[in-house]
Amino acid sequence: MKLAEFRSLYQKELQSLHSENEIDLMFYWITEKILDKPESVLRHLLEEELPELEENKNVFLFKLIQLKEQKPLQYITGETEFYGMKFFVNESVLIPRPETEELIEWILKDVKNSNLQILDVGTGSGCIPIVLKKNLPQAEILAMDISEKALETALLNVKYHRTEINFLQTDFLNMSFENLPEFDIIVSNPPYIGETEKLEMNENVVKFEPHSALFVPDENTLVFYKKIIELAKLKLKPKGKIYVEINQRLAHETFDLFQNEFPNTELRKDISGNYRMIRTIN
């Protein structure tokens, strides 16, 4: 079989969902993983008869079915790129977004000393603490999540990147903080989307990404931020900082919540011009 035949099949079956360029991007990303060859090589092999194509025919067809179901490409391949690094992902963790890269960039620009105690609330794939540890090797980082499967994925990423992160499985909203150490930095990209917003979201996000990492009750959309503030009042060191990602629709409400407890609070826009981040200094 020829690779061009699979490419044509992908184009035909997915043309109602994606542009030609988008389909090509997905096709080559998937093919790179299946055949373990870079796109630059694959493009020169389009018209070649490759025995490994016949061997992997069912894999190509299964990936195509997943794409037709609008499963995110990152879940299909099992990996994504974040902050220039490879991370393993699956349906137990959110796919890291560019806005979170901006949050990390803010932290790293602020930090003058790498010998810090850092807490990540709702770590998911572990992308935030791993990037921070790579850039702040002297930091001691604790990352927590309610999901055992999410922490398994985070541990896989820690091993891949050969870093040291301490993990804690816990229900953050119902935990006691008295046994935690004090922290220089608390960072979080918590659930902040109200249930009614589901109707406006991309179907593939709602269908495949973990709801526990996305949604909060409409009647208490700021519940995680309230708990983070409760934690910070007990365990954030003097001059310590909180960095959180926020729902742009609730930006000013979230800002007011933090500023009422910590006057030195800043609301920041992302690269798209939306208010998506808050920093608080104790």
C-alpha positions as CSV (number, residue, x, y, z in Angstrom):
1,M,0.0,0.0,0.0
2,K,1.0,3.6,-0.5
3,L,0.9,6.3,2.1
4,A,-0.8,8.6,-0.4
5,E,-3.8,6.2,-0.3
6,F,-4.2,6.7,3.4
7,R,-3.8,10.5,3.0
8,S,-6.5,10.6,0.4
9,L,-8.8,8.5,2.6
10,Y,-8.2,10.9,5.6
11,Q,-9.0,13.9,3.3
12,K,-12.2,12.3,2.0
13,E,-13.5,11.2,5.4
14,L,-12.7,14.3,7.3
15,Q,-13.4,17.1,4.8
16,S,-16.7,17.9,6.3
17,L,-15.1,18.5,9.7
18,H,-11.7,20.1,8.9
19,S,-9.8,22.1,6.3
20,E,-7.4,20.4,4.0
21,N,-4.4,21.8,5.9
22,E,-5.8,20.7,9.2
23,I,-6.4,17.2,7.9
24,D,-2.8,17.1,6.6
25,L,-1.5,18.2,10.0
26,M,-3.4,15.5,11.8
27,F,-2.5,12.8,9.2
28,Y,1.2,13.5,9.4
29,W,1.3,13.8,13.2
30,I,-0.5,10.4,13.5
31,T,1.7,8.8,10.8
32,E,4.9,10.1,12.5
33,K,3.8,8.2,15.6
34,I,2.8,5.0,13.8
35,L,5.8,4.7,11.5
36,D,8.4,6.5,13.7
37,K,9.5,8.7,10.9
38,P,9.5,12.6,10.7
39,E,7.1,14.4,8.4
40,S,9.9,15.6,6.1
41,V,10.7,11.9,5.3
42,L,7.1,10.8,5.1
43,R,6.3,13.4,2.4
44,H,9.0,11.8,0.2
45,L,7.5,8.4,0.7
46,L,3.9,9.2,-0.3
47,E,4.1,7.2,-3.5
48,E,6.3,4.4,-2.2
49,E,5.0,0.8,-1.5
50,L,5.7,0.4,2.2
51,P,5.2,-3.0,3.8
52,E,4.7,-1.4,7.2
53,L,1.6,0.3,5.9
54,E,-0.1,-3.0,5.4
55,E,1.0,-4.1,8.8
56,N,-0.5,-1.0,10.4
57,K,-3.6,-0.7,8.2
58,N,-6.0,-1.3,11.1
59,V,-4.2,1.3,13.2
60,F,-4.6,3.9,10.5
61,L,-8.3,3.1,10.2
62,F,-8.9,3.1,13.9
63,K,-7.2,6.6,14.3
64,L,-9.4,7.8,11.4
65,I,-12.5,6.6,13.3
66,Q,-11.4,8.5,16.4
67,L,-10.9,11.7,14.3
68,K,-14.3,11.3,12.8
69,E,-15.7,11.1,16.4
70,Q,-13.8,14.4,17.0
71,K,-11.6,13.0,19.6
72,P,-8.7,15.5,20.2
73,L,-5.6,14.6,18.3
74,Q,-3.5,14.8,21.5
75,Y,-5.6,12.0,23.0
76,I,-5.3,9.9,19.9
77,T,-1.5,10.2,19.8
78,G,-1.2,10.1,23.6
79,E,1.0,13.2,23.7
80,T,1.2,16.9,23.3
81,E,3.8,19.7,23.3
82,F,3.8,22.2,26.1
83,Y,6.4,24.9,26.8
84,G,8.6,23.2,24.1
85,M,8.4,19.9,26.0
86,K,6.6,16.6,25.3
87,F,3.9,15.5,27.7
88,F,1.9,12.3,27.8
89,V,-1.8,13.0,27.9
90,N,-5.0,10.9,28.0
91,E,-8.7,11.4,28.9
92,S,-7.9,11.5,32.6
93,V,-6.1,14.9,32.2
94,L,-6.8,18.2,30.4
95,I,-4.8,18.9,27.3
96,P,-2.5,21.8,28.4
97,R,-3.4,25.1,26.8
98,P,-1.2,28.1,25.6
99,E,-2.7,30.3,28.4
100,T,-1.1,28.1,31.0
101,E,2.3,28.6,29.3
102,E,1.7,32.3,29.8
103,L,1.0,31.8,33.5
104,I,4.2,29.8,33.8
105,E,6.1,32.5,32.0
106,W,4.8,35.1,34.4
107,I,6.1,33.0,37.4
108,L,9.5,32.5,35.9
109,K,9.9,36.2,35.0
110,D,9.0,37.1,38.7
111,V,11.3,34.5,40.4
112,K,14.7,35.7,41.5
113,N,15.5,32.7,43.7
114,S,15.0,29.1,42.7
115,N,15.2,27.8,46.3
116,L,11.5,27.9,46.8
117,Q,8.6,25.9,48.2
118,I,5.9,25.6,45.5
119,L,2.4,24.1,45.5
120,D,0.4,23.2,42.4
121,V,-3.3,22.7,43.0
122,G,-5.0,20.4,40.5
123,T,-1.9,19.3,38.7
124,G,-3.5,17.1,36.0
125,S,-0.7,16.0,33.6
126,G,1.9,17.6,35.8
127,C,2.8,20.1,33.1
128,I,3.0,23.1,35.5
129,P,5.3,21.6,38.2
130,I,7.5,19.8,35.7
131,V,8.2,23.0,33.7
132,L,8.8,24.9,36.9
133,K,11.2,22.3,38.2
134,K,13.1,22.2,34.9
135,N,13.6,26.0,35.2
136,L,13.9,26.1,39.0
137,P,15.9,23.0,39.8
138,Q,16.4,23.9,43.5
139,A,12.7,24.3,44.1
140,E,10.7,21.8,46.2
141,I,7.4,21.2,44.5
142,L,4.2,19.6,45.8
143,A,1.5,18.8,43.3
144,M,-2.0,17.6,44.2
145,D,-5.0,16.3,42.4
146,I,-8.2,14.4,43.3
147,S,-7.8,12.0,40.5
148,E,-5.6,8.9,40.9
149,K,-5.5,8.4,37.1
150,A,-4.4,12.0,36.6
151,L,-1.6,11.5,39.1
152,E,-0.5,8.3,37.3
153,T,-0.2,10.3,34.1
154,A,1.7,13.1,36.0
155,L,4.1,10.5,37.4
156,L,4.7,9.1,33.9
157,N,5.6,12.6,32.7
158,V,7.9,13.2,35.8
159,K,9.8,9.9,34.9
160,Y,10.0,10.9,31.3
161,H,11.5,14.3,32.1
162,R,13.6,12.9,35.0
163,T,12.4,15.4,37.5
164,E,11.5,15.2,41.2
165,I,8.0,16.3,42.2
166,N,6.1,15.3,45.3
167,F,2.5,14.2,44.6
168,L,-0.5,14.1,46.9
169,Q,-3.9,12.6,46.0
170,T,-6.5,14.6,47.9
171,D,-9.9,16.3,47.6
172,F,-8.7,19.9,47.8
173,L,-12.1,21.4,48.5
174,N,-12.5,19.2,51.6
175,M,-9.0,18.9,52.9
176,S,-7.4,20.3,56.1
177,F,-4.3,22.4,55.6
178,E,-2.7,22.2,59.0
179,N,-0.2,19.4,58.0
180,L,1.0,21.3,54.9
181,P,4.3,23.3,55.0
182,E,4.4,27.0,54.1
183,F,4.8,27.9,50.5
184,D,6.5,30.7,48.6
185,I,4.3,30.1,45.5
186,I,0.8,28.6,45.1
187,V,-0.1,28.1,41.5
188,S,-3.3,26.6,40.1
189,N,-5.3,26.2,36.9
190,P,-8.5,25.0,38.7
191,P,-11.9,24.1,37.4
192,Y,-13.7,27.4,36.7
193,I,-16.4,26.8,34.0
194,G,-20.0,26.9,35.1
195,E,-22.2,24.0,34.1
196,T,-24.4,26.2,31.8
197,E,-21.3,27.2,29.7
198,K,-21.1,23.6,28.4
199,L,-23.6,24.4,25.7
200,E,-21.3,27.0,24.2
201,M,-18.1,24.9,24.3
202,N,-16.6,22.8,21.6
203,E,-18.2,19.4,21.5
204,N,-14.9,17.5,21.5
205,V,-13.9,19.3,24.8
206,V,-17.1,18.4,26.5
207,K,-17.2,14.9,25.2
208,F,-13.6,13.9,25.9
209,E,-11.9,16.1,28.5
210,P,-12.4,15.3,32.2
211,H,-15.3,17.2,33.6
212,S,-13.9,17.2,37.1
213,A,-11.0,19.4,35.8
214,L,-13.3,21.7,33.9
215,F,-16.6,22.4,35.6
216,V,-17.9,23.8,38.8
217,P,-21.5,24.3,40.0
218,D,-23.2,27.5,38.5
219,E,-24.1,28.6,42.0
220,N,-20.5,28.5,43.2
221,T,-18.2,29.0,40.3
222,L,-15.4,30.6,42.4
223,V,-15.3,27.7,44.9
224,F,-11.7,26.7,44.1
225,Y,-10.4,30.3,44.4
226,K,-12.1,30.7,47.8
227,K,-10.4,27.5,49.0
228,I,-7.0,28.7,47.6
229,I,-7.4,31.9,49.5
230,E,-8.2,30.0,52.6
231,L,-5.1,28.0,52.1
232,A,-3.0,31.1,51.4
233,K,-4.1,32.8,54.5
234,L,-2.7,29.9,56.5
235,K,0.3,28.7,54.5
236,L,1.5,31.4,52.1
237,K,4.8,32.9,53.4
238,P,5.3,36.6,53.8
239,K,5.9,38.1,50.3
240,G,4.7,34.8,48.9
241,K,2.7,34.8,45.7
242,I,-0.4,33.1,44.2
243,Y,-0.7,32.6,40.4
244,V,-4.0,31.3,39.0
245,E,-5.6,30.9,35.7
246,I,-9.2,32.2,35.6
247,N,-12.4,32.3,33.6
248,Q,-12.4,35.5,31.5
249,R,-16.1,35.8,32.0
250,L,-15.6,36.0,35.7
251,A,-12.4,37.9,35.7
252,H,-13.5,40.9,37.7
253,E,-15.4,38.9,40.2
254,T,-12.3,36.6,40.7
255,F,-10.0,39.7,41.0
256,D,-12.3,41.3,43.6
257,L,-12.3,38.0,45.6
258,F,-8.5,38.0,45.8
259,Q,-8.1,41.7,46.3
260,N,-10.4,41.8,49.2
261,E,-8.0,39.5,51.1
262,F,-4.7,40.5,49.4
263,P,-4.6,44.2,48.3
264,N,-1.5,43.6,46.1
265,T,-3.4,41.7,43.4
266,E,-2.9,42.0,39.6
267,L,-5.3,41.0,36.8
268,R,-3.5,40.2,33.5
269,K,-4.6,39.6,29.9
270,D,-3.4,36.7,27.8
271,I,-1.9,37.1,24.3
272,S,-5.4,37.2,22.9
273,G,-6.4,40.2,25.0
274,N,-8.6,38.3,27.4
275,Y,-8.2,38.6,31.2
276,R,-7.1,35.1,32.1
277,M,-4.5,35.3,34.9
278,I,-4.2,36.7,38.4
279,R,-1.2,37.2,40.6
280,T,-1.5,38.0,44.3
281,I,1.4,39.0,46.6
282,N,1.0,38.4,50.3
